[in-house]
Amino acid sequence: MKAGFLVPVLTALLLWPVAPALADGGEGGAATGFEGRQAVQFLVGSSFTLQAFQGQLFSYQRFLTDRRAFRLAGGVFLDRRDKQLDIGYDAGATTGELELLGWDNSATLKAQMVFYRGDGPVYFYWGGGPKLTYTDFRSETASHYTADDEVGFSIYALDVDRWGGGLQGFAGVEWFLSDHFSLHAEYAVSGMYTYEKTVDERLDTFSPDTRRRFETSGWTPEFNSDGVRFGLSAYFE
């Protein structure tokens, strides 16, 4: 319980300097001409490949003032697997068929406030906001055997549903190459509470009445880091 309490507290401490330092402009040189500008943000990956910076689907940022911006990011990942087993013995006299299903689906949504400081072209920024995640995973495997000239299957299924909610804080440096492009390096940490429900099922096709089901669930605090991300932002009005 103590660990779960520390997670949001540590994240809040990371974000605590943001509001008083920058809500009214803060100290240092004034940033000008940013208000109303929007950006699509990309993650610079290996071999200089570009992906969404904060989510698999999109990363968007809009300056509300010259020093304050709103960032929205999200992603959806869908992966479904169908596998057909065809078993034959004695030149096909004894056969069996079984279809196995599996999927790995996930979604992420982040809404963040970003605060800038500096006089350009290089700016220091930090901020944070809520982070929501969802994962739905299922895996099915099977082993086969013969009995009374028939093929039987022992099927094992693992089903995991996971919901998470918390805060993410970050700090970084952004270098404006021009009015339309910038490079940035960012370090982020997250404090989350995650609820996970796991169902483990076992079934024998010769004895379906002996189906066994094991279910576990619970809340878990998590505190982790995304490491350092390198990004490219493309700005437009």
C-alpha positions in Angstrom: 0.0 0.0 0.0 2.8 2.4 0.8 4.5 1.7 -2.6 1.2 2.4 -4.3 0.9 5.7 -2.5 4.5 6.8 -3.5 4.0 6.3 -7.2 1.6 9.3 -7.8 3.4 11.4 -5.2 6.8 11.0 -6.9 5.2 11.9 -10.3 3.5 14.9 -8.8 6.8 16.1 -7.3 8.3 16.0 -10.8 5.5 18.2 -12.1 5.2 20.5 -9.2 7.6 23.3 -10.4 5.6 23.6 -13.7 2.7 25.8 -12.8 4.3 28.4 -10.6 7.4 28.7 -12.7 5.7 29.2 -16.1 2.1 30.0 -15.8 2.8 33.7 -15.9 5.8 33.6 -18.2 8.5 32.5 -15.7 12.0 33.8 -15.9 14.5 34.0 -18.7 14.1 35.2 -22.3 10.6 35.5 -23.8 9.5 33.1 -26.4 7.4 34.9 -29.1 5.4 33.9 -32.1 4.4 30.4 -30.9 0.8 31.0 -30.0 -1.6 29.2 -32.3 1.1 27.1 -34.0 0.4 23.3 -34.3 2.7 20.4 -34.8 2.7 16.8 -35.8 5.4 15.0 -33.8 7.5 12.0 -34.9 9.8 9.7 -33.1 13.2 9.3 -34.8 14.0 5.6 -34.5 16.8 3.4 -35.6 18.1 4.0 -39.2 16.3 7.4 -38.9 12.8 5.9 -39.4 9.9 8.1 -38.3 7.1 7.0 -36.0 4.5 8.8 -33.9 6.4 10.4 -30.9 4.0 9.7 -28.0 1.6 7.1 -29.4 1.5 4.5 -32.1 -1.2 6.3 -34.0 -0.7 10.1 -33.6 1.2 12.8 -31.6 -0.2 16.3 -31.9 0.8 19.6 -30.1 -0.7 23.1 -30.2 0.7 26.2 -28.5 -2.0 27.9 -26.4 0.3 30.8 -25.6 3.9 31.6 -26.5 5.1 29.5 -23.5 2.4 27.0 -23.0 1.3 24.1 -25.3 -1.2 21.3 -25.2 -0.2 17.8 -26.4 -2.5 14.9 -27.3 -1.2 11.5 -28.2 -2.8 8.1 -28.7 -2.4 4.8 -30.3 -4.2 1.5 -31.1 -2.4 -1.8 -31.9 -4.4 -4.7 -33.2 -3.0 -8.2 -33.8 -5.1 -11.3 -34.4 -3.8 -14.8 -35.1 -5.7 -17.8 -36.3 -4.0 -21.2 -36.4 -5.4 -24.4 -37.9 -4.1 -27.8 -36.7 -4.6 -30.8 -38.9 -3.3 -34.1 -37.4 -3.2 -37.4 -39.2 -2.0 -40.9 -38.2 -1.8 -44.2 -40.0 -1.8 -42.6 -43.5 -4.8 -40.4 -42.6 -7.0 -43.1 -41.2 -7.0 -41.3 -37.8 -7.4 -37.5 -38.1 -8.2 -34.5 -36.0 -8.7 -30.8 -36.6 -8.5 -27.9 -34.2 -8.6 -24.1 -34.7 -6.6 -22.0 -32.2 -7.2 -18.3 -31.8 -5.0 -15.5 -30.4 -4.8 -11.8 -30.3 -2.8 -8.9 -28.8 -4.7 -5.6 -28.8 -3.8 -2.4 -26.9 -4.7 1.3 -26.7 -3.0 4.3 -25.2 -4.2 7.9 -24.7 -2.2 10.8 -23.2 -3.2 14.4 -22.6 -0.4 16.7 -21.5 0.4 20.4 -20.8 3.9 21.5 -22.0 5.7 24.6 -20.6 8.6 26.3 -22.4 11.4 28.4 -21.1 14.3 30.2 -22.9 15.0 32.7 -25.6 15.6 30.4 -28.6 16.4 28.9 -30.9 16.9 26.2 -28.2 14.2 25.9 -25.5 14.0 23.9 -22.3 10.5 22.5 -21.7 8.7 20.2 -19.2 5.2 19.2 -18.3 2.9 16.2 -17.9 -0.6 14.9 -17.7 -2.8 11.9 -17.4 -2.1 8.6 -19.2 -4.6 5.8 -19.9 -3.8 2.3 -21.2 -5.7 -0.8 -22.1 -4.5 -4.3 -23.2 -6.4 -7.4 -24.2 -4.3 -10.5 -24.8 -5.2 -14.1 -25.5 -3.0 -17.0 -26.4 -4.1 -20.6 -27.2 -1.8 -23.6 -27.4 -2.6 -27.3 -27.7 -1.0 -30.8 -27.5 -2.5 -33.8 -29.2 -2.7 -37.6 -28.6 -4.6 -40.7 -29.8 -7.1 -42.8 -28.0 -9.6 -45.4 -29.4 -8.4 -44.5 -33.0 -9.3 -40.9 -32.5 -7.2 -37.8 -32.0 -7.7 -35.8 -28.9 -6.5 -32.4 -27.9 -5.5 -30.8 -24.6 -6.1 -27.0 -25.0 -4.4 -24.3 -22.9 -5.8 -20.7 -23.1 -4.4 -17.6 -21.4 -6.6 -14.5 -21.4 -5.3 -11.2 -19.9 -7.2 -7.9 -19.6 -5.3 -4.9 -18.3 -6.4 -1.4 -17.5 -4.0 1.3 -16.4 -4.3 5.0 -15.3 -1.9 7.5 -13.9 0.4 10.4 -14.7 3.3 10.9 -17.0 5.9 13.7 -16.4 8.7 14.7 -18.8 11.5 17.2 -19.5 13.4 17.9 -22.6 15.2 20.3 -25.0 13.8 21.5 -28.3 15.9 23.1 -31.0 13.9 25.1 -33.6 15.7 24.6 -37.0 13.2 26.9 -38.8 9.6 28.1 -38.5 8.4 24.7 -39.6 10.8 22.1 -38.1 12.4 21.3 -34.7 14.4 18.6 -33.1 13.9 17.6 -29.5 15.2 15.1 -26.9 12.9 14.2 -24.1 13.0 12.0 -20.9 9.7 10.8 -19.4 8.6 8.9 -16.4 5.2 7.5 -15.5 3.4 6.6 -12.3 0.5 4.3 -12.9 -2.1 2.1 -11.1 -2.8 -1.0 -13.2 -5.7 -3.5 -12.8 -5.1 -6.9 -14.3 -7.4 -9.8 -14.7 -5.9 -13.2 -15.8 -7.9 -16.3 -16.8 -6.1 -19.6 -17.3 -8.2 -22.3 -18.9 -7.5 -26.0 -19.7 -9.8 -28.3 -21.7 -9.6 -31.8 -23.0 -11.7 -32.5 -26.1 -12.3 -36.1 -24.9 -13.4 -34.9 -21.5 -15.0 -31.5 -21.9 -16.7 -31.7 -18.5 -13.3 -31.6 -16.8 -12.7 -28.1 -18.0 -10.5 -26.2 -15.5 -10.5 -22.4 -15.0 -8.2 -20.3 -12.9 -8.8 -16.6 -12.4 -6.7 -14.0 -10.7 -7.1 -10.2 -10.5 -5.6 -7.3 -8.6 -4.3 -3.7 -8.6 -0.5 -3.0 -9.0 1.4 0.3 -8.7 3.9 0.9 -11.4 6.7 3.5 -11.7 8.7 3.3 -14.9 10.6 5.4 -17.5 10.3 5.6 -21.3 14.0 6.5 -21.4 15.2 9.3 -23.7 13.3 9.8 -27.0 14.6 11.8 -29.9 11.9 13.5 -32.0 11.1 15.7 -35.0 8.2 18.2 -35.0 6.6 19.6 -38.2 4.9 22.9 -37.4 2.0 24.5 -39.3 -0.5 27.3 -38.6 
